[in-house]
């Protein structure tokens, strides 16, 4: 196994995890009132 192969596998895992997190956040936003998730976004933007 080459370093390049390992790096490509690591990137694939990172991409899969990122997509999972995006889908999780989208589900949260769809199922919660705007005020709930809006406050969380405000904290992130203002940080």
C-alpha positions in Angstrom: 0.0 0.0 0.0 1.4 3.3 -1.0 1.2 6.6 0.8 -0.9 7.9 -2.0 -3.4 5.1 -1.6 -3.6 5.7 2.1 -4.1 9.5 1.5 -6.9 8.8 -1.0 -8.6 6.5 1.5 -8.3 9.1 4.2 -9.8 11.8 1.9 -12.7 9.4 1.0 -13.4 8.8 4.7 -13.3 12.5 5.4 -15.7 13.2 2.5 -18.1 10.6 3.7 -18.0 11.9 7.3 -18.6 15.5 6.0 -21.6 14.4 3.9 -23.0 12.6 6.9 -22.7 15.7 9.0 -24.3 17.9 6.4 -27.2 15.5 6.1 -27.6 15.4 9.9 -27.6 19.3 10.1 -30.1 19.5 7.2 -32.4 17.0 9.0 -32.1 19.1 12.2 -33.0 22.3 10.4 -36.0 20.7 8.7 -37.4 19.3 12.0 -36.8 22.2 14.4 -38.2 25.7 14.6 -36.1 28.5 13.0 -35.4 30.1 16.4 -33.8 26.9 17.8 -31.2 26.4 15.0 -31.0 30.2 14.2 -29.4 30.9 17.6 -26.8 28.2 17.0 -25.9 29.7 13.7 -25.7 33.2 15.2 -23.2 31.9 17.8 -21.0 30.4 15.0 -21.2 33.5 12.8 -20.4 35.8 15.7 -17.6 33.7 17.1 
